[in-house]
Amino acid sequence: MARITRDAIVALLNNQLIRFGLVGLANTIFSYGVYATGVYLGLAYYIASLVALLVGIVVSFFMQGRLVFRAQLSGRFSSFLVMWGLLYLLNIGLIRLFVTFGMDYYFAGLLAAVPVVVTSFILQKLIVFKG
């Protein structure tokens, strides 16, 4: 059986794409925690979801910028917000397209997530945190 060494783990964590995935997973879990806490405290689900989204965007900016792209963050938040707006439009556009071709909304949302995540990585790497 292959043994996982410390050096192998360090090499993996030095891979930007792996860090992107891990940070995305951590942010998703954190955002869900914010959402669940809001619902538990009596917020309407749509308010809790909005708060989780906004907090998630801010946390994502810092985590992606520092941990994934290792960039200086000063002056980049506005382009990060624009990117999120574009990703949202891409997401709803793809969902609408897939539903038009007969998919249900659940599967369409899942399928749309793939190009949205890939586009997010590319935009952050080449535009938002370039440097």
Backbone as JSON Lines, residues from 0, in Angstrom:
{"i":0,"aa":"M","n":[0.84,-1.17,0.0],"ca":[0.0,0.0,0.0],"c":[0.89,1.24,0.0]}
{"i":1,"aa":"A","n":[0.53,2.2,-0.81],"ca":[1.32,3.43,-0.92],"c":[1.19,4.24,0.37]}
{"i":2,"aa":"R","n":[2.29,4.8,0.78],"ca":[2.32,5.61,1.99],"c":[2.3,7.09,1.59]}
{"i":3,"aa":"I","n":[1.43,7.85,2.22],"ca":[1.36,9.28,1.95],"c":[2.37,9.97,2.84]}
{"i":4,"aa":"T","n":[3.3,10.66,2.22],"ca":[4.36,11.32,2.98],"c":[4.01,12.79,3.19]}
{"i":5,"aa":"R","n":[4.69,13.37,4.14],"ca":[4.52,14.8,4.42],"c":[4.86,15.62,3.18]}
{"i":6,"aa":"D","n":[5.92,15.23,2.47],"ca":[6.32,15.95,1.26],"c":[5.24,15.87,0.18]}
{"i":7,"aa":"A","n":[4.57,14.73,0.08],"ca":[3.5,14.59,-0.91],"c":[2.34,15.51,-0.57]}
{"i":8,"aa":"I","n":[2.02,15.61,0.71],"ca":[0.93,16.5,1.14],"c":[1.3,17.96,0.88]}
{"i":9,"aa":"V","n":[2.52,18.33,1.2],"ca":[2.99,19.71,0.95],"c":[2.95,20.02,-0.54]}
{"i":10,"aa":"A","n":[3.37,19.07,-1.37],"ca":[3.35,19.28,-2.82],"c":[1.91,19.48,-3.31]}
{"i":11,"aa":"L","n":[0.99,18.7,-2.78],"ca":[-0.42,18.86,-3.16],"c":[-0.94,20.23,-2.76]}
{"i":12,"aa":"L","n":[-0.62,20.65,-1.53],"ca":[-1.11,21.94,-1.05],"c":[-0.44,23.11,-1.76]}
{"i":13,"aa":"N","n":[0.67,22.87,-2.4],"ca":[1.3,23.91,-3.21],"c":[0.65,24.03,-4.58]}
{"i":14,"aa":"N","n":[-0.23,23.09,-4.91],"ca":[-0.96,23.13,-6.17],"c":[-2.13,24.1,-6.03]}
{"i":15,"aa":"Q","n":[-2.15,25.12,-6.85],"ca":[-3.15,26.18,-6.76],"c":[-4.57,25.65,-6.94]}
{"i":16,"aa":"L","n":[-4.75,24.71,-7.85],"ca":[-6.07,24.15,-8.11],"c":[-6.58,23.36,-6.9]}
{"i":17,"aa":"I","n":[-5.7,22.62,-6.25],"ca":[-6.08,21.88,-5.04],"c":[-6.47,22.87,-3.94]}
{"i":18,"aa":"R","n":[-5.67,23.91,-3.75],"ca":[-5.99,24.92,-2.73],"c":[-7.34,25.57,-3.04]}
{"i":19,"aa":"F","n":[-7.59,25.86,-4.32],"ca":[-8.85,26.46,-4.74],"c":[-10.02,25.56,-4.33]}
{"i":20,"aa":"G","n":[-9.9,24.28,-4.58],"ca":[-10.96,23.34,-4.21],"c":[-11.16,23.25,-2.71]}
{"i":21,"aa":"L","n":[-10.06,23.18,-1.96],"ca":[-10.16,23.08,-0.51],"c":[-10.75,24.34,0.11]}
{"i":22,"aa":"V","n":[-10.31,25.5,-0.38],"ca":[-10.85,26.76,0.13],"c":[-12.33,26.88,-0.24]}
{"i":23,"aa":"G","n":[-12.68,26.48,-1.45],"ca":[-14.09,26.5,-1.86],"c":[-14.95,25.61,-0.99]}
{"i":24,"aa":"L","n":[-14.44,24.43,-0.68],"ca":[-15.17,23.51,0.2],"c":[-15.33,24.11,1.6]}
{"i":25,"aa":"A","n":[-14.24,24.64,2.14],"ca":[-14.3,25.25,3.47],"c":[-15.28,26.43,3.5]}
{"i":26,"aa":"N","n":[-15.26,27.25,2.45],"ca":[-16.16,28.4,2.4],"c":[-17.62,27.96,2.26]}
{"i":27,"aa":"T","n":[-17.85,26.89,1.51],"ca":[-19.21,26.37,1.37],"c":[-19.74,25.88,2.71]}
{"i":28,"aa":"I","n":[-18.91,25.15,3.45],"ca":[-19.31,24.66,4.77],"c":[-19.56,25.84,5.71]}
{"i":29,"aa":"F","n":[-18.67,26.82,5.69],"ca":[-18.83,28.01,6.54],"c":[-20.12,28.76,6.19]}
{"i":30,"aa":"S","n":[-20.35,28.97,4.89],"ca":[-21.55,29.7,4.45],"c":[-22.82,28.96,4.85]}
{"i":31,"aa":"Y","n":[-22.79,27.64,4.73],"ca":[-23.95,26.86,5.16],"c":[-24.17,27.03,6.66]}
{"i":32,"aa":"G","n":[-23.09,27.07,7.42],"ca":[-23.2,27.3,8.86],"c":[-23.85,28.64,9.18]}
{"i":33,"aa":"V","n":[-23.49,29.67,8.42],"ca":[-24.11,30.99,8.6],"c":[-25.6,30.9,8.27]}
{"i":34,"aa":"Y","n":[-25.94,30.23,7.16],"ca":[-27.33,30.05,6.76],"c":[-28.11,29.31,7.84]}
{"i":35,"aa":"A","n":[-27.58,28.17,8.29],"ca":[-28.27,27.34,9.28],"c":[-28.45,28.1,10.6]}
{"i":36,"aa":"T","n":[-27.44,28.85,10.98],"ca":[-27.53,29.65,12.21],"c":[-28.63,30.71,12.08]}
{"i":37,"aa":"G","n":[-28.68,31.36,10.92],"ca":[-29.72,32.35,10.69],"c":[-31.12,31.76,10.77]}
{"i":38,"aa":"V","n":[-31.31,30.6,10.14],"ca":[-32.61,29.93,10.2],"c":[-32.94,29.53,11.64]}
{"i":39,"aa":"Y","n":[-31.95,29.0,12.34],"ca":[-32.13,28.6,13.75],"c":[-32.54,29.8,14.62]}
{"i":40,"aa":"L","n":[-31.97,30.95,14.31],"ca":[-32.27,32.16,15.09],"c":[-33.59,32.81,14.68]}
{"i":41,"aa":"G","n":[-34.28,32.23,13.7],"ca":[-35.6,32.71,13.33],"c":[-35.67,33.56,12.07]}
{"i":42,"aa":"L","n":[-34.56,33.71,11.36],"ca":[-34.61,34.46,10.1],"c":[-35.35,33.65,9.04]}
{"i":43,"aa":"A","n":[-36.04,34.35,8.16],"ca":[-36.64,33.68,7.0],"c":[-35.51,33.08,6.17]}
{"i":44,"aa":"Y","n":[-35.78,31.94,5.53],"ca":[-34.73,31.24,4.79],"c":[-34.07,32.13,3.74]}
{"i":45,"aa":"Y","n":[-34.84,32.99,3.09],"ca":[-34.27,33.83,2.04],"c":[-33.38,34.93,2.61]}
{"i":46,"aa":"I","n":[-33.68,35.4,3.8],"ca":[-32.8,36.38,4.46],"c":[-31.53,35.68,4.94]}
{"i":47,"aa":"A","n":[-31.7,34.51,5.54],"ca":[-30.53,33.73,6.0],"c":[-29.63,33.39,4.82]}
{"i":48,"aa":"S","n":[-30.24,33.06,3.69],"ca":[-29.46,32.74,2.49],"c":[-28.71,33.95,1.97]}
{"i":49,"aa":"L","n":[-29.35,35.11,1.97],"ca":[-28.7,36.34,1.53],"c":[-27.53,36.69,2.44]}
{"i":50,"aa":"V","n":[-27.73,36.6,3.74],"ca":[-26.65,36.88,4.7],"c":[-25.49,35.91,4.47]}
{"i":51,"aa":"A","n":[-25.81,34.62,4.29],"ca":[-24.77,33.62,4.06],"c":[-24.01,33.92,2.77]}
{"i":52,"aa":"L","n":[-24.73,34.33,1.72],"ca":[-24.07,34.67,0.46],"c":[-23.12,35.84,0.63]}
{"i":53,"aa":"L","n":[-23.6,36.91,1.27],"ca":[-22.77,38.1,1.44],"c":[-21.55,37.83,2.32]}
{"i":54,"aa":"V","n":[-21.76,37.13,3.42],"ca":[-20.63,36.77,4.28],"c":[-19.68,35.84,3.52]}
{"i":55,"aa":"G","n":[-20.25,34.89,2.77],"ca":[-19.44,33.96,1.99],"c":[-18.58,34.65,0.95]}
{"i":56,"aa":"I","n":[-19.12,35.68,0.3],"ca":[-18.35,36.43,-0.7],"c":[-17.16,37.12,-0.04]}
{"i":57,"aa":"V","n":[-17.39,37.74,1.1],"ca":[-16.3,38.44,1.8],"c":[-15.24,37.45,2.27]}
{"i":58,"aa":"V","n":[-15.68,36.36,2.89],"ca":[-14.73,35.34,3.37],"c":[-13.98,34.74,2.18]}
{"i":59,"aa":"S","n":[-14.69,34.47,1.1],"ca":[-14.06,33.91,-0.1],"c":[-13.0,34.85,-0.66]}
{"i":60,"aa":"F","n":[-13.28,36.14,-0.66],"ca":[-12.31,37.11,-1.17],"c":[-10.99,36.99,-0.41]}
{"i":61,"aa":"F","n":[-11.07,36.97,0.9],"ca":[-9.85,36.9,1.7],"c":[-9.17,35.54,1.57]}
{"i":62,"aa":"M","n":[-9.96,34.47,1.63],"ca":[-9.36,33.13,1.57],"c":[-8.78,32.83,0.19]}
{"i":63,"aa":"Q","n":[-9.53,33.13,-0.86],"ca":[-9.03,32.88,-2.21],"c":[-7.82,33.76,-2.5]}
{"i":64,"aa":"G","n":[-7.94,35.02,-2.15],"ca":[-6.84,35.96,-2.43],"c":[-5.56,35.6,-1.72]}
{"i":65,"aa":"R","n":[-5.67,35.29,-0.44],"ca":[-4.46,35.01,0.36],"c":[-3.98,33.58,0.22]}
{"i":66,"aa":"L","n":[-4.88,32.62,0.43],"ca":[-4.47,31.22,0.5],"c":[-4.28,30.57,-0.87]}
{"i":67,"aa":"V","n":[-5.12,30.93,-1.83],"ca":[-5.05,30.28,-3.14],"c":[-4.1,31.02,-4.07]}
{"i":68,"aa":"F","n":[-4.34,32.31,-4.24],"ca":[-3.57,33.07,-5.23],"c":[-2.42,33.85,-4.61]}
{"i":69,"aa":"R","n":[-2.37,33.88,-3.28],"ca":[-1.27,34.52,-2.54],"c":[-1.0,35.94,-3.05]}
{"i":70,"aa":"A","n":[-2.09,36.68,-3.17],"ca":[-2.04,38.02,-3.76],"c":[-2.22,39.09,-2.68]}
{"i":71,"aa":"Q","n":[-1.76,40.29,-2.99],"ca":[-2.09,41.46,-2.18],"c":[-3.56,41.76,-2.46]}
{"i":72,"aa":"L","n":[-4.33,42.05,-1.44],"ca":[-5.77,42.21,-1.6],"c":[-6.21,43.64,-1.87]}
{"i":73,"aa":"S","n":[-5.36,44.59,-1.57],"ca":[-5.71,45.99,-1.69],"c":[-6.19,46.33,-3.11]}
{"i":74,"aa":"G","n":[-7.36,46.95,-3.19],"ca":[-7.88,47.43,-4.46],"c":[-8.49,46.37,-5.36]}
{"i":75,"aa":"R","n":[-8.71,45.17,-4.85],"ca":[-9.2,44.09,-5.7],"c":[-10.65,43.68,-5.41]}
{"i":76,"aa":"F","n":[-11.22,44.2,-4.34],"ca":[-12.55,43.74,-3.95],"c":[-13.61,44.1,-4.98]}
{"i":77,"aa":"S","n":[-13.52,45.27,-5.58],"ca":[-14.54,45.67,-6.57],"c":[-14.52,44.73,-7.77]}
{"i":78,"aa":"S","n":[-13.34,44.34,-8.24],"ca":[-13.29,43.4,-9.37],"c":[-13.79,42.02,-8.94]}
{"i":79,"aa":"F","n":[-13.58,41.66,-7.68],"ca":[-14.09,40.39,-7.16],"c":[-15.62,40.41,-7.16]}
{"i":80,"aa":"L","n":[-16.22,41.54,-6.76],"ca":[-17.68,41.67,-6.78],"c":[-18.23,41.62,-8.2]}
{"i":81,"aa":"V","n":[-17.56,42.29,-9.13],"ca":[-17.99,42.24,-10.53],"c":[-17.94,40.8,-11.03]}
{"i":82,"aa":"M","n":[-16.86,40.1,-10.68],"ca":[-16.73,38.7,-11.08],"c":[-17.9,37.89,-10.55]}
{"i":83,"aa":"W","n":[-18.27,38.1,-9.27],"ca":[-19.39,37.37,-8.69],"c":[-20.69,37.68,-9.42]}
{"i":84,"aa":"G","n":[-20.88,38.94,-9.82],"ca":[-22.06,39.29,-10.6],"c":[-22.11,38.56,-11.92]}
{"i":85,"aa":"L","n":[-20.97,38.49,-12.6],"ca":[-20.89,37.77,-13.88],"c":[-21.12,36.27,-13.69]}
{"i":86,"aa":"L","n":[-20.56,35.72,-12.63],"ca":[-20.76,34.3,-12.35],"c":[-22.22,33.99,-12.06]}
{"i":87,"aa":"Y","n":[-22.88,34.9,-11.36],"ca":[-24.3,34.72,-11.08],"c":[-25.1,34.7,-12.38]}
{"i":88,"aa":"L","n":[-24.81,35.65,-13.27],"ca":[-25.51,35.7,-14.56],"c":[-25.24,34.46,-15.39]}
{"i":89,"aa":"L","n":[-23.98,34.01,-15.4],"ca":[-23.64,32.77,-16.1],"c":[-24.42,31.6,-15.52]}
{"i":90,"aa":"N","n":[-24.47,31.52,-14.21],"ca":[-25.16,30.43,-13.53],"c":[-26.64,30.39,-13.89]}
{"i":91,"aa":"I","n":[-27.33,31.53,-13.75],"ca":[-28.77,31.51,-14.04],"c":[-29.03,31.32,-15.53]}
{"i":92,"aa":"G","n":[-28.13,31.84,-16.38],"ca":[-28.27,31.63,-17.81],"c":[-28.14,30.16,-18.19]}
{"i":93,"aa":"L","n":[-27.17,29.49,-17.61],"ca":[-26.99,28.06,-17.89],"c":[-28.15,27.24,-17.35]}
{"i":94,"aa":"I","n":[-28.6,27.56,-16.15],"ca":[-29.75,26.84,-15.59],"c":[-30.96,27.0,-16.51]}
{"i":95,"aa":"R","n":[-31.2,28.22,-16.94],"ca":[-32.33,28.49,-17.85],"c":[-32.19,27.69,-19.14]}
{"i":96,"aa":"L","n":[-30.99,27.67,-19.71],"ca":[-30.73,26.92,-20.94],"c":[-31.0,25.43,-20.74]}
{"i":97,"aa":"F","n":[-30.46,24.87,-19.66],"ca":[-30.63,23.44,-19.4],"c":[-32.1,23.08,-19.16]}
{"i":98,"aa":"V","n":[-32.82,23.95,-18.46],"ca":[-34.24,23.71,-18.2],"c":[-35.02,23.76,-19.52]}
{"i":99,"aa":"T","n":[-34.63,24.68,-20.4],"ca":[-35.28,24.79,-21.71],"c":[-35.16,23.48,-22.49]}
{"i":100,"aa":"F","n":[-34.05,22.76,-22.28],"ca":[-33.84,21.49,-22.96],"c":[-34.39,20.3,-22.17]}
{"i":101,"aa":"G","n":[-35.21,20.59,-21.15],"ca":[-35.93,19.53,-20.47],"c":[-35.38,19.05,-19.14]}
{"i":102,"aa":"M","n":[-34.27,19.61,-18.68],"ca":[-33.73,19.19,-17.38],"c":[-34.55,19.8,-16.25]}
{"i":103,"aa":"D","n":[-34.58,19.11,-15.11],"ca":[-35.23,19.72,-13.95],"c":[-34.26,20.73,-13.33]}
{"i":104,"aa":"Y","n":[-34.79,21.59,-12.48],"ca":[-34.0,22.68,-11.9],"c":[-32.87,22.18,-11.01]}
{"i":105,"aa":"Y","n":[-33.08,21.06,-10.35],"ca":[-32.05,20.53,-9.45],"c":[-30.82,20.08,-10.24]}
{"i":106,"aa":"F","n":[-31.06,19.25,-11.26],"ca":[-29.93,18.75,-12.05],"c":[-29.3,19.89,-12.85]}
{"i":107,"aa":"A","n":[-30.13,20.81,-13.35],"ca":[-29.61,21.95,-14.11],"c":[-28.68,22.79,-13.24]}
{"i":108,"aa":"G","n":[-29.06,23.01,-11.99],"ca":[-28.21,23.77,-11.07],"c":[-26.91,23.06,-10.78]}
{"i":109,"aa":"L","n":[-26.97,21.75,-10.63],"ca":[-25.77,20.95,-10.39],"c":[-24.86,20.98,-11.61]}
{"i":110,"aa":"L","n":[-25.42,20.82,-12.79],"ca":[-24.64,20.83,-14.02],"c":[-24.04,22.21,-14.29]}
{"i":111,"aa":"A","n":[-24.78,23.26,-14.01],"ca":[-24.28,24.63,-14.23],"c":[-23.12,24.95,-13.31]}
{"i":112,"aa":"A","n":[-23.06,24.32,-12.16],"ca":[-21.98,24.61,-11.19],"c":[-20.6,24.31,-11.77]}
{"i":113,"aa":"V","n":[-20.5,23.32,-12.63],"ca":[-19.19,22.93,-13.17],"c":[-18.54,24.06,-13.97]}
{"i":114,"aa":"P","n":[-19.19,24.58,-15.03],"ca":[-18.55,25.68,-15.77],"c":[-18.43,26.96,-14.94]}
{"i":115,"aa":"V","n":[-19.32,27.16,-13.98],"ca":[-19.23,28.35,-13.13],"c":[-17.99,28.29,-12.25]}
{"i":116,"aa":"V","n":[-17.71,27.14,-11.66],"ca":[-16.52,26.98,-10.83],"c":[-15.25,27.12,-11.66]}
{"i":117,"aa":"V","n":[-15.23,26.51,-12.84],"ca":[-14.06,26.62,-13.73],"c":[-13.85,28.08,-14.13]}
{"i":118,"aa":"T","n":[-14.92,28.76,-14.51],"ca":[-14.83,30.17,-14.89],"c":[-14.37,31.02,-13.72]}
{"i":119,"aa":"S","n":[-14.84,30.71,-12.53],"ca":[-14.42,31.43,-11.33],"c":[-12.91,31.32,-11.13]}
{"i":120,"aa":"F","n":[-12.39,30.12,-11.25],"ca":[-10.94,29.93,-11.08],"c":[-10.17,30.74,-12.12]}
{"i":121,"aa":"I","n":[-10.6,30.66,-13.37],"ca":[-9.9,31.36,-14.47],"c":[-9.95,32.87,-14.26]}
{"i":122,"aa":"L","n":[-11.12,33.41,-13.93],"ca":[-11.24,34.86,-13.74],"c":[-10.41,35.35,-12.55]}
{"i":123,"aa":"Q","n":[-10.4,34.56,-11.47],"ca":[-9.61,34.97,-10.32],"c":[-8.12,34.91,-10.63]}
{"i":124,"aa":"K","n":[-7.7,33.86,-11.32],"ca":[-6.28,33.69,-11.62],"c":[-5.78,34.73,-12.62]}
{"i":125,"aa":"L","n":[-6.57,34.99,-13.67],"ca":[-6.09,35.85,-14.75],"c":[-6.45,37.33,-14.6]}
{"i":126,"aa":"I","n":[-7.47,37.63,-13.78],"ca":[-7.9,39.02,-13.68],"c":[-7.89,39.53,-12.24]}
{"i":127,"aa":"V","n":[-8.7,38.94,-11.38],"ca":[-8.9,39.49,-10.04],"c":[-7.62,39.48,-9.21]}
{"i":128,"aa":"F","n":[-6.95,38.33,-9.15],"ca":[-5.75,38.21,-8.31],"c":[-4.47,38.07,-9.12]}
{"i":129,"aa":"K","n":[-4.52,38.52,-10.37],"ca":[-3.33,38.44,-11.23],"c":[-2.21,39.27,-10.61]}
{"i":130,"aa":"G","n":[-1.03,38.74,-10.67],"ca":[0.01,39.6,-10.17],"c":[1.21,38.91,-9.72]}
